[in-house]
Amino acid sequence: MDHQKIDRRSIALHGVVAKKLSENPSLVQDVVKWIDEQLSRGSVHSATTKYWLKCWKELIETRSVEELCALLVSPCEEMTRMRQSTPFVNVLSQEERRRVFRQHAKSAT
């Protein structure tokens, strides 16, 4: 799969995340809690992973839920990079992720 297709799939996944966050803004605090837990694990994560987690935390804490949702699906270069290290892993169920992956697998053929 080429990078453009991967980016489109990532935007689609984050679009589902954005919808869930807008419907239930308290999920944002769950994400911040998850980030804090990951950062407290010390040497478990690489310096790069820690950097991106800190970037996400700052972004989440300085934006409204509406702004965050818009950024999650932004095609800009910065958000494309950030989505590669997403902290929103627990927002979607396994079935929700599979559904997006299936949709994009079909469109790739």
N, C-alpha and C positions, 0 to 999 in steps of 0.2 A: 504494500500500500504506500502511495507517495505521501509526501508531507502535507500537501493541500487537502487530501482526503482525510488524513489524520486530524488536521486542524478543524475541518468541517465536523467531523465526528465529535471532537472535543467541545466545540461550540454547541453542538446539539446536546451533549451530556450536560453541559453547564446551563443550557436553556431549561432543561428539566429541573436542575438544581434551583435556578432563579425562580421558576414557577413555584416550587415548594417553599422557598424562602419568603416569597411575597405572600403566600397563603398562610405561612406560619413563621413570622419573624423571630420567634424565640429559638428557632433552629440555629440562628446566627451565633447565639451565645454558646450553643453546643459545639459549634465549630471552633470558637475561641478557646473553649475549655480543652478541646482535643489538641489544638496547637500548643497550648500551655503544657499539657501532659507530654507531648512529643519533645518540646524544648527542654523539659526538666529531666529527660532521660540521659542527658550528658553525652557520653561518647557513642551512643547508639547510632546517631545520625552524622553524616558528613557535614563539613563546614558549609558546603553548597546547599544542602537540604535545610540546615538551620537558617541560612540566609533567606531562602525563599519562604520559609515558615514565618520569619520575622516580617518580611515584606507583606505577606498576606495578612498577618495580624494587624499591622499598621493600617493597611488599606481598609480592612473590616471595621476597625475602631474609629476611623476618621470619615467614614461615609455612611449615609443613610442606607437603609435596606434597598430603597428604590435605586439609588446610585450604584450600590453594589451589584444589584441584579443586572443593571444595564452594562456594567463593566464585565460581568461574567461572560457575556456573549459578544463583547466588542471584538472586532477583527483586528484591532490595532496590534502592532508588533509587541508592545510591552505585555499586553494581556495574553497574547499567544504564548509568550515565554512563561508567564506566570501559570497559565493553565497546565503546563507540563509538570508542575509540582503542586497540584491542587490539594488543599486541605479539606475538601468537601466530600471525601471518600465515604463518609458515613451518612450523608444526607440522603443518598439514593439507595434503594434496596437492590439486591442482586438482580431481581427480575426487571427493575426499571433500567438498570445498566444493560442487561441482556437485550431488552427491547430496542434500545438505541443502537447497540452493536449490530443486531439483526437488520434493522432498517438500513444501516450504512453498508452492511455486507451486500444487501440486495442492490443498492444503488451503485456499488462498485463493480457489479458484473455487467 
